[in-house]
Amino acid sequence: MTGRLDMSLANDVQEVARVIDSLEEFGAEQGIPPGQALRFGLVLDELITNIVSYGLADRQDGVIRLMIEHSDGMLRAELADNGPPFDPVSAKANVASGSIEDRAIGGLGLTIVKNVLDRLDYERVDGFNRVTMEMTLKAA
């Protein structure tokens, strides 16, 4: 089965819930196991929350676009925003060590993103960050 979901998002962290709901519906239509759609949703939650909270914070002109595609046993997505350049591929992810009280804030989300995805690419094109990601669906 092949399908595609396109969304334009407001610069608001509340949009994450809409993305997750849309992904769940899309996953059900495409026959994607709910747990795998949830893993992909976790990645999108992390990336979109960071875009809204840091990249586009306090901006009225923020633009976020999301495309999700399912084909050949793979979920693919492109997430684009007009925030300042930020490359999550080369960004340093924090390694969890020590007690939770002693850990540095931030960076764990990128560790999750990089561990869940099979492919993560970044490019800056025409003033937009473009993050392309892929996750292979596992047989149920």
MARLUMKOL-284373 format. One record per residue: residue number from 1; residue in one letter; x, y, z negated of N, C-alpha, C in turn. Coordinates in nm, 2 decimals, padded with zeros to 4 digits, always signed. Atoms other than C-alpha are relative to their C-alpha. Example, Ala and Ser with C-alpha at 12.3 -4.5 7.8 and 13.67 -1.06 7.14 Angstrom:
BEGIN
PT:1:A:+00.09:-00.12:+00.00:+01.23:-00.45:-00.78:+00.09:+00.12:+00.00
PT:2:S:-00.09:-00.11:+00.00:+01.37:-00.11:-00.71:-00.08:+00.11:-00.08
***
This chain:
BEGIN
PT:1:M:+00.08:-00.12:+00.00:+00.00:+00.00:+00.00:+00.09:+00.12:+00.00
PT:2:T:-00.08:-00.13:-00.01:+00.13:+00.35:+00.08:-00.10:+00.11:-00.03
PT:3:G:+00.08:-00.11:+00.04:+00.00:+00.67:-00.07:+00.09:+00.12:-00.04
PT:4:R:-00.07:-00.12:+00.03:+00.10:+01.03:-00.14:-00.09:+00.09:-00.08
PT:5:L:+00.07:-00.10:+00.08:+00.00:+01.29:-00.40:+00.08:+00.13:+00.00
PT:6:D:-00.06:-00.13:+00.00:+00.08:+01.66:-00.36:-00.07:+00.09:-00.10
PT:7:M:+00.06:-00.09:+00.10:+00.04:+01.91:-00.64:+00.08:+00.13:+00.00
PT:8:S:-00.06:-00.13:+00.04:+00.11:+02.28:-00.70:-00.03:+00.02:-00.14
PT:9:L:+00.02:-00.01:+00.15:+00.16:+02.35:-01.07:+00.02:+00.14:-00.04
PT:10:A:-00.01:-00.13:+00.06:+00.11:+02.66:-01.27:+00.13:+00.00:-00.09
PT:11:N:-00.12:-00.01:+00.09:+00.41:+02.78:-01.48:-00.05:-00.01:-00.14
PT:12:D:+00.06:+00.01:+00.13:+00.25:+02.64:-01.79:+00.02:-00.15:-00.05
PT:13:V:-00.04:+00.13:+00.05:+00.36:+02.34:-02.00:-00.13:-00.09:-00.01
PT:14:Q:+00.12:+00.07:+00.00:-00.01:+02.24:-02.02:-00.03:-00.08:+00.13
PT:15:E:+00.01:+00.07:-00.13:+00.02:+02.13:-01.65:+00.06:-00.14:-00.01
PT:16:V:-00.06:+00.14:+00.01:+00.22:+01.82:-01.77:-00.12:-00.10:-00.01
PT:17:A:+00.11:+00.09:+00.02:-00.11:+01.67:-01.89:-00.07:-00.03:+00.13
PT:18:R:+00.07:+00.02:-00.13:-00.27:+01.72:-01.54:+00.09:-00.09:+00.09
PT:19:V:-00.09:+00.08:-00.08:+00.04:+01.57:-01.38:-00.02:-00.15:-00.04
PT:20:I:+00.01:+00.14:+00.05:+00.02:+01.26:-01.60:-00.14:-00.06:+00.03
PT:21:D:+00.14:+00.05:-00.03:-00.36:+01.22:-01.55:+00.00:-00.03:+00.15
PT:22:S:+00.00:+00.02:-00.15:-00.31:+01.26:-01.17:+00.08:-00.12:+00.04
PT:23:L:-00.08:+00.11:-00.02:-00.03:+01.01:-01.18:-00.06:-00.14:-00.04
PT:24:E:+00.08:+00.12:+00.04:-00.24:+00.75:-01.37:-00.10:-00.03:+00.10
PT:25:E:+00.10:+00.03:-00.10:-00.52:+00.79:-01.12:+00.06:-00.05:+00.13
PT:26:F:-00.07:+00.04:-00.12:-00.28:+00.77:-00.83:+00.05:-00.14:-00.01
PT:27:G:-00.05:+00.14:+00.02:-00.12:+00.46:-00.98:-00.10:-00.10:+00.00
PT:28:A:+00.11:+00.09:+00.00:-00.45:+00.29:-01.03:-00.05:-00.03:+00.14
PT:29:E:+00.04:+00.01:-00.14:-00.55:+00.36:-00.67:+00.10:-00.08:+00.08
PT:30:Q:-00.11:+00.06:-00.07:-00.21:+00.23:-00.55:+00.03:-00.14:-00.05
PT:31:G:-00.03:+00.13:+00.06:-00.21:-00.08:-00.77:+00.13:-00.01:-00.08
PT:32:I:-00.12:+00.00:+00.08:+00.09:+00.03:-00.97:-00.03:-00.03:-00.14
PT:33:P:+00.03:+00.03:+00.14:+00.11:-00.13:-01.31:+00.01:+00.12:-00.09
PT:34:P:+00.00:-00.12:+00.08:+00.02:+00.13:-01.58:+00.13:+00.03:-00.07
PT:35:G:-00.12:-00.02:+00.07:+00.34:+00.08:-01.77:+00.11:+00.06:+00.08
PT:36:Q:-00.10:-00.05:-00.09:+00.55:+00.16:-01.47:-00.04:+00.15:+00.04
PT:37:A:+00.04:-00.14:-00.02:+00.34:+00.47:-01.39:+00.03:+00.09:-00.12
PT:38:L:-00.03:-00.07:+00.12:+00.39:+00.57:-01.75:+00.15:+00.04:-00.01
PT:39:R:-00.14:-00.03:+00.00:+00.77:+00.54:-01.72:+00.03:+00.11:+00.09
PT:40:F:-00.03:-00.11:-00.10:+00.77:+00.76:-01.41:-00.06:+00.13:-00.06
PT:41:G:+00.06:-00.12:+00.06:+00.54:+01.00:-01.59:+00.08:+00.06:-00.11
PT:42:L:-00.10:-00.05:+00.10:+00.79:+01.03:-01.88:+00.11:+00.08:+00.06
PT:43:V:-00.10:-00.07:-00.07:+01.05:+01.14:-01.63:-00.06:+00.14:+00.05
PT:44:L:+00.06:-00.13:-00.05:+00.82:+01.40:-01.47:-00.03:+00.09:-00.12
PT:45:D:+00.03:-00.08:+00.12:+00.71:+01.52:-01.82:+00.13:+00.07:-00.04
PT:46:E:-00.12:-00.06:+00.05:+01.07:+01.58:-01.92:+00.05:+00.11:+00.10
PT:47:L:-00.05:-00.10:-00.10:+01.17:+01.76:-01.59:-00.09:+00.12:+00.01
PT:48:I:+00.10:-00.11:-00.01:+00.85:+01.97:-01.57:+00.01:+00.09:-00.12
PT:49:T:-00.01:-00.07:+00.12:+00.87:+02.07:-01.93:+00.12:+00.09:-00.01
PT:50:N:-00.13:-00.07:+00.00:+01.23:+02.18:-01.89:-00.01:+00.12:+00.10
PT:51:I:+00.02:-00.10:-00.10:+01.14:+02.38:-01.58:-00.08:+00.12:-00.06
PT:52:V:+00.09:-00.11:+00.05:+00.86:+02.57:-01.75:+00.06:+00.06:-00.13
PT:53:S:-00.06:-00.05:+00.13:+01.04:+02.61:-02.09:+00.13:+00.08:+00.02
PT:54:Y:-00.13:-00.06:-00.02:+01.38:+02.71:-01.96:+00.02:+00.07:+00.13
PT:55:G:-00.03:-00.06:-00.13:+01.40:+02.77:-01.59:-00.09:+00.11:+00.04
PT:56:L:+00.10:-00.10:-00.03:+01.08:+02.97:-01.55:-00.06:+00.07:-00.12
PT:57:A:+00.05:-00.06:+00.12:+01.03:+03.09:-01.90:-00.03:+00.15:+00.02
PT:58:D:+00.04:-00.14:-00.01:+00.84:+03.43:-01.91:+00.00:+00.06:+00.14
PT:59:R:+00.01:-00.05:-00.14:+00.82:+03.45:-01.53:-00.14:-00.01:+00.05
PT:60:Q:+00.13:+00.00:-00.06:+00.50:+03.54:-01.36:+00.00:-00.06:+00.14
PT:61:D:-00.01:+00.04:-00.14:+00.63:+03.44:-01.02:+00.05:-00.14:+00.02
PT:62:G:-00.05:+00.14:-00.01:+00.72:+03.08:-01.10:-00.08:-00.09:+00.09
PT:63:V:+00.06:+00.10:-00.09:+00.65:+02.82:-00.84:+00.05:-00.14:-00.03
PT:64:I:-00.04:+00.14:+00.02:+00.65:+02.45:-00.90:-00.09:-00.09:+00.09
PT:65:R:+00.07:+00.09:-00.09:+00.56:+02.19:-00.64:+00.05:-00.14:-00.03
PT:66:L:-00.03:+00.14:+00.02:+00.54:+01.81:-00.68:-00.06:-00.08:+00.10
PT:67:M:+00.05:+00.10:-00.09:+00.51:+01.54:-00.43:+00.04:-00.14:-00.05
PT:68:I:-00.03:+00.14:+00.04:+00.48:+01.17:-00.53:-00.04:-00.09:+00.11
PT:69:E:+00.03:+00.09:-00.11:+00.49:+00.89:-00.28:+00.02:-00.14:-00.05
PT:70:H:-00.02:+00.14:+00.03:+00.44:+00.52:-00.32:+00.00:-00.08:+00.13
PT:71:S:-00.01:+00.08:-00.12:+00.56:+00.28:-00.05:+00.12:-00.10:-00.03
PT:72:D:-00.11:+00.10:+00.00:+00.77:-00.04:-00.02:+00.05:-00.03:-00.14
PT:73:G:-00.04:+00.04:+00.13:+00.77:-00.12:-00.39:+00.08:+00.11:-00.08
PT:74:M:-00.08:-00.11:+00.06:+00.91:+00.23:-00.48:-00.09:+00.12:-00.02
PT:75:L:+00.06:-00.14:+00.03:+00.78:+00.55:-00.64:+00.11:+00.10:+00.03
PT:76:R:-00.09:-00.10:-00.04:+00.95:+00.85:-00.49:-00.07:+00.14:-00.03
PT:77:A:+00.06:-00.13:+00.03:+00.90:+01.21:-00.59:+00.10:+00.11:+00.03
PT:78:E:-00.08:-00.12:-00.02:+01.03:+01.56:-00.50:-00.07:+00.10:-00.09
PT:79:L:+00.04:-00.11:+00.09:+01.00:+01.83:-00.76:+00.08:+00.12:+00.03
PT:80:A:-00.07:-00.12:-00.04:+01.08:+02.18:-00.65:-00.05:+00.12:-00.08
PT:81:D:+00.03:-00.12:+00.07:+01.09:+02.51:-00.84:+00.09:+00.11:+00.04
PT:82:N:-00.08:-00.12:-00.04:+01.21:+02.87:-00.78:+00.07:+00.06:-00.12
PT:83:G:-00.08:-00.05:+00.11:+01.39:+02.90:-01.11:+00.15:+00.01:+00.04
PT:84:P:-00.15:-00.01:-00.03:+01.77:+02.96:-01.14:+00.05:-00.14:+00.03
PT:85:P:-00.06:+00.13:-00.03:+01.99:+02.69:-01.01:+00.03:-00.09:-00.12
PT:86:F:-00.03:+00.10:+00.11:+02.00:+02.38:-01.23:+00.00:-00.14:+00.06
PT:87:D:-00.02:+00.13:-00.06:+02.14:+02.05:-01.12:-00.01:-00.11:-00.12
PT:88:P:+00.01:+00.10:+00.11:+02.01:+01.77:-01.36:+00.09:-00.12:+00.03
PT:89:V:-00.09:+00.11:-00.03:+02.24:+01.52:-01.18:+00.13:+00.02:-00.06
PT:90:S:-00.13:-00.02:+00.06:+02.56:+01.68:-01.29:+00.00:+00.06:-00.14
PT:91:A:+00.02:-00.05:+00.14:+02.42:+01.82:-01.62:+00.04:-00.11:-00.09
PT:92:K:-00.05:+00.09:+00.10:+02.58:+01.66:-01.92:-00.12:-00.04:-00.09
PT:93:A:+00.10:+00.05:+00.09:+02.34:+01.44:-02.11:+00.06:-00.04:-00.13
PT:94:N:-00.05:+00.03:+00.13:+02.38:+01.40:-02.48:-00.01:-00.15:-00.03
PT:95:V:+00.01:+00.14:+00.04:+02.46:+01.05:-02.61:-00.04:+00.00:-00.15
PT:96:A:+00.05:+00.00:+00.13:+02.27:+00.97:-02.92:+00.10:-00.07:-00.09
PT:97:S:-00.09:+00.05:+00.10:+02.50:+00.92:-03.21:-00.02:+00.07:-00.14
PT:98:G:+00.02:-00.06:+00.13:+02.49:+00.98:-03.58:-00.15:+00.01:-00.04
PT:99:S:+00.14:-00.01:+00.05:+02.18:+01.06:-03.78:-00.07:+00.10:+00.08
PT:100:I:+00.09:-00.09:-00.08:+01.89:+01.24:-03.62:+00.02:+00.15:-00.05
PT:101:E:-00.02:-00.14:+00.06:+01.96:+01.54:-03.86:+00.12:+00.06:+00.05
PT:102:D:-00.13:-00.05:-00.04:+02.31:+01.57:-03.73:+00.02:+00.02:+00.15
PT:103:R:-00.01:+00.00:-00.14:+02.25:+01.54:-03.36:-00.03:+00.14:+00.06
PT:104:A:+00.02:-00.12:-00.07:+02.27:+01.83:-03.12:-00.14:+00.00:+00.06
PT:105:I:+00.13:+00.00:-00.06:+01.93:+01.95:-02.99:+00.02:+00.01:+00.15
PT:106:G:+00.00:+00.00:-00.15:+01.86:+01.88:-02.62:+00.09:-00.10:+00.06
PT:107:G:-00.08:+00.09:-00.08:+02.01:+01.66:-02.36:-00.05:-00.14:+00.00
PT:108:L:+00.05:+00.14:+00.00:+01.84:+01.33:-02.46:-00.10:-00.02:+00.11
PT:109:G:+00.09:+00.02:-00.10:+01.57:+01.39:-02.21:+00.07:-00.04:+00.13
PT:110:L:-00.07:+00.04:-00.13:+01.82:+01.38:-01.92:+00.06:-00.14:-00.01
PT:111:T:-00.05:+00.14:+00.01:+01.96:+01.06:-02.06:-00.11:-00.10:+00.04
PT:112:I:+00.11:+00.08:-00.03:+01.61:+00.91:-02.04:-00.03:+00.00:+00.15
PT:113:V:+00.02:-00.02:-00.14:+01.56:+01.05:-01.69:+00.10:-00.08:+00.08
PT:114:K:-00.11:+00.07:-00.08:+01.89:+00.91:-01.56:-00.01:-00.15:-00.02
PT:115:N:+00.01:+00.14:+00.02:+01.82:+00.57:-01.72:-00.12:-00.07:+00.06
PT:116:V:+00.12:+00.06:-00.05:+01.47:+00.52:-01.59:+00.00:+00.00:+00.15
PT:117:L:+00.00:-00.01:-00.15:+01.54:+00.63:-01.23:+00.11:-00.09:+00.06
PT:118:D:-00.10:+00.07:-00.07:+01.72:+00.43:-00.97:+00.08:+00.10:+00.09
PT:119:R:-00.07:-00.11:-00.08:+01.81:+00.75:-00.77:-00.05:+00.13:-00.05
PT:120:L:+00.03:-00.13:+00.04:+01.83:+01.11:-00.87:+00.09:+00.09:+00.08
PT:121:D:-00.08:-00.09:-00.08:+01.95:+01.38:-00.62:-00.05:+00.14:-00.02
PT:122:Y:+00.03:-00.14:+00.02:+01.96:+01.76:-00.64:+00.06:+00.07:+00.12
PT:123:E:-00.06:-00.10:-00.10:+02.00:+02.03:-00.38:-00.07:+00.14:-00.03
PT:124:R:+00.05:-00.14:+00.01:+01.94:+02.41:-00.38:-00.03:+00.04:+00.14
PT:125:V:+00.04:-00.03:-00.13:+01.75:+02.51:-00.07:-00.09:+00.12:+00.00
PT:126:D:+00.08:-00.12:-00.02:+01.61:+02.86:+00.02:-00.06:+00.05:-00.14
PT:127:G:+00.04:-00.05:+00.13:+01.60:+02.97:-00.35:-00.08:-00.10:-00.09
PT:128:F:+00.07:+00.10:+00.07:+01.44:+02.65:-00.47:+00.10:-00.12:-00.05
PT:129:N:-00.06:+00.12:+00.05:+01.58:+02.37:-00.69:-00.09:-00.12:+00.06
PT:130:R:+00.08:+00.11:-00.05:+01.48:+02.04:-00.52:+00.06:-00.13:-00.06
PT:131:V:-00.04:+00.13:+00.06:+01.51:+01.72:-00.73:-00.08:-00.11:+00.07
PT:132:T:+00.06:+00.11:-00.06:+01.44:+01.40:-00.55:+00.04:-00.12:-00.08
PT:133:M:-00.02:+00.12:+00.09:+01.39:+01.08:-00.75:-00.07:-00.12:+00.06
PT:134:E:+00.06:+00.13:-00.04:+01.32:+00.71:-00.69:+00.00:-00.09:-00.12
PT:135:M:+00.01:+00.11:+00.10:+01.21:+00.43:-00.92:-00.05:-00.12:+00.07
PT:136:T:+00.05:+00.13:-00.06:+01.18:+00.07:-00.80:-00.10:-00.06:-00.10
PT:137:L:+00.11:+00.06:+00.08:+00.86:-00.09:-00.92:+00.04:-00.15:-00.02
PT:138:K:-00.04:+00.14:+00.03:+00.93:-00.42:-01.10:-00.13:-00.09:+00.01
PT:139:A:+00.11:+00.09:-00.01:+00.71:-00.72:-01.04:-00.06:-00.02:-00.13
PT:140:A:+00.07:+00.01:+00.13:+00.44:-00.76:-01.31:+00.01:-00.14:-00.05
***
